[in-house]
Amino acid sequence: MRNLNLLGTAVIGLVIGLWEVAARWGPLADLDALPSPGEIVAAFGELLSDGSLIPAVVHTLWIALLAAVVAISAGTVLGLLLGASSAFRLVTQSSFDVLRTIPAVSIMPVLLLLLGPEPRTEIIAGSIAATWPMLVNAADGVRSVHPRLAEVGQVFGFSRTRVAVRLTLPAVVPNLLVGARLAVVTALLATLLAEMIIVPTGLGWALISAQNAIQMAQMWVVVVVCGWIGWLLSIALTQIARNLQPGGAR
């Protein structure tokens, strides 16, 4: 309770109250695409009661987390190699720079043609999109390590492998944590896009279905739920990053 921002909470409540009044009796009353908060809450109860919301949330979260795990693993390995090995960087960096400029949504139709509308297609699409922030942060982290660390390792007689594990890797941890946070959020966004475009399931498909059926209150429920998921993931990832950083809370 001591960390609760009372003024900020009051402002949010005021905005919702004004939205309710404006949507029912004010200038927003004629906008069919913007239901009142009361109608959105009622639609939320309907989606819960018919059992369609929870499976969609579970599916989207599961696919997004799997894609994030793949992206974090691949991005970490490739990023560390890119930052540590000049030969690997010379051969691959130009290709990585070109590939990461390609929007993830543009490769989804190709994945649909090659793999079909399956969960693995979602995972691949999400992991491709989420690999790049992990790779960039890992490579930048390695390149930003001070050369004195290698000199310290030489003084103590460490091998190159031991220098990398005992000295370089701990110095790169903050960059890896930032990359992991970005990768998880990117995987979630890419998963939602994949569900809208190529795989008819999850929250992304629920959003498109409600829009096509002109069920605007249900559409806004899905939008709000997606916002809650992103917010809760951000809080969880921030806390995990604080705990894992050197000197962080235990």
Secondary structure as the mmCIF struct_conf table of DSSP 4:
data_model
#
loop_
_struct_conf.conf_type_id
_struct_conf.id
_struct_conf.beg_label_comp_id
_struct_conf.beg_label_asym_id
_struct_conf.beg_label_seq_id
_struct_conf.end_label_comp_id
_struct_conf.end_label_asym_id
_struct_conf.end_label_seq_id
TURN_TY1_P TURN_TY1_P1 ARG A 2 ASN A 3
HELX_RH_AL_P HELX_RH_AL_P1 LEU A 6 ARG A 24
TURN_TY1_P TURN_TY1_P2 TRP A 25 TRP A 25
BEND BEND1 GLY A 26 GLY A 26
TURN_TY1_P TURN_TY1_P3 PRO A 27 ASP A 30
TURN_TY1_P TURN_TY1_P4 ASP A 32 ALA A 33
BEND BEND2 LEU A 34 LEU A 34
HELX_RH_AL_P HELX_RH_AL_P2 PRO A 37 SER A 49
TURN_TY1_P TURN_TY1_P5 ASP A 50 GLY A 51
HELX_RH_AL_P HELX_RH_AL_P3 LEU A 53 ALA A 84
HELX_RH_AL_P HELX_RH_AL_P4 SER A 86 LEU A 99
TURN_TY1_P TURN_TY1_P6 ARG A 100 THR A 101
BEND BEND3 ILE A 102 ILE A 102
HELX_RH_AL_P HELX_RH_AL_P5 ALA A 104 LEU A 115
BEND BEND4 PRO A 117 GLU A 118
HELX_RH_AL_P HELX_RH_AL_P6 PRO A 119 ARG A 143
TURN_TY1_P TURN_TY1_P7 SER A 144 SER A 144
BEND BEND5 VAL A 145 VAL A 145
TURN_TY1_P TURN_TY1_P8 PRO A 147 PRO A 147
HELX_RH_AL_P HELX_RH_AL_P7 ARG A 148 VAL A 155
TURN_TY1_P TURN_TY1_P9 PHE A 156 GLY A 157
HELX_RH_AL_P HELX_RH_AL_P8 ARG A 160 VAL A 163
HELX_RH_PI_P HELX_RH_PI_P1 ALA A 164 THR A 168
HELX_RH_AL_P HELX_RH_AL_P9 LEU A 169 ILE A 197
TURN_TY1_P TURN_TY1_P10 ILE A 198 ILE A 198
HELX_RH_AL_P HELX_RH_AL_P10 GLY A 202 ASN A 212
TURN_TY1_P TURN_TY1_P11 ALA A 213 ILE A 214
HELX_RH_AL_P HELX_RH_AL_P11 MET A 216 LEU A 244
BEND BEND6 GLN A 245 GLN A 245
TURN_TY1_P TURN_TY1_P12 PRO A 246 GLY A 247
#
